[in-house]
């Protein structure tokens, strides 16, 4: 069982930056597939970024060049650095971990970008 807790969301002006954190309890393994998703009300959830068990990183087209996913297993934490934010990035951001065949989700943190 893994519990995930996101933080770091908030209100930011367009062009600004935020760093989201997702703390895994009890542990985040380097072998976990760790991802960030975002959810906009009324729309389907979108994969934002993913880090595989080999450390490979994959980004949605809208995130490429602006967002960066990373993890610190010593702190059991997954990060999402978001730069050059746009109003279209407004959403609830959720972290997810796949460990073997099991999926775990956090509750999410709201990001609001004002124009």
N, C-alpha and C positions, 0 to 999 in steps of 0.2 A: 504494500500500500504506500502510495506517495501522495503527499499533500503539497499543493503548489499555491504560492501566495505572490501575486503581482503587486508592484508599487511603482511610483514614478510618474504616473499620469498627471494631467492637469490642463490648465488653460495656457496657451502660448500663442503669440502672434505669428502670422505667416512669415516664413523665413527663419523662424527660431528652431531650437533644438530641445530634445528631451532624451533622457536615458531611462528606459524601463528596466526593472529588475524583476526576477521571478525566483523566489527562494523555494527550494525543494526540501521537504522534510520527510524522512530523515536524511536521505542522501540523493545527490545527483551523480550518476555514473557517467564516465566518458563514453560508455557504450550505449547510453540512451540516445534515441533520436529525439532531439529537442526542437520545438517549433514555436513560432509566434503566429497567431491568427488575429484577424480583426473582424468585428461584427458591427455592421451598420443596421439600425432598425429597419425592418422591412426588406432587407437584402440578404442574400446568401453570404455566409461567412467566407472570408478570403484567407488563404495562406499568405503570410507576409514574408517569412524567412524560415529556413530550416537548417539545422546542423546535424549531420548524420553521425553514425557511430565511428566513422573514419575521420571525422573532423571536417568533411566537405561541407561547404556552405552553398545554399541555393536561395535565390531571391525571386519574388514576384517581379514582374517587369516594372511595376510602379515603384518598387522599393530599390531597384538596382541603382547603385551610385549614390543613394541618399541614406540608406539604412545599413546597419551592420549588426550582425548577430554574433554573440560570443558567449563563452561560458567559463566559469571558474569553479572547477570541481572541488577545490579546497574550501570554497565558501558555499558550495552547493547552490550556486546561483547562475541563472541564465540571464543574459542582457540583450537589450535591443537599443542600440544607439540610433536616434532618428534626427536627421539634419534637413535643412531646407524644407521644413514642414509647410504643407499647403492645407487650405481649408478642406479639401477632399480627403485628407488624412484623418479627419474627425471620425472617431469610432471607439468602440470598446476593444481593447487589445488583450488577448488572452494567451497565456503560454500553455503548451501541451507537451507531454513527455510520453513517448512510446517505449516501453520496456518489455521486450519480448513481444507477446501478442496482446499485451494490456496497454490501454491508453488512460492517461490521467490529465485532467484539465484544472486550471485555476478558475477563479471567479471573474477575473478581468480587472483592468484599470482603464478609466475613461480618459481619452485624449481629445481635447477640443482645440481646434486651430482657428483663430479669428482672422478675418481679412483686414 
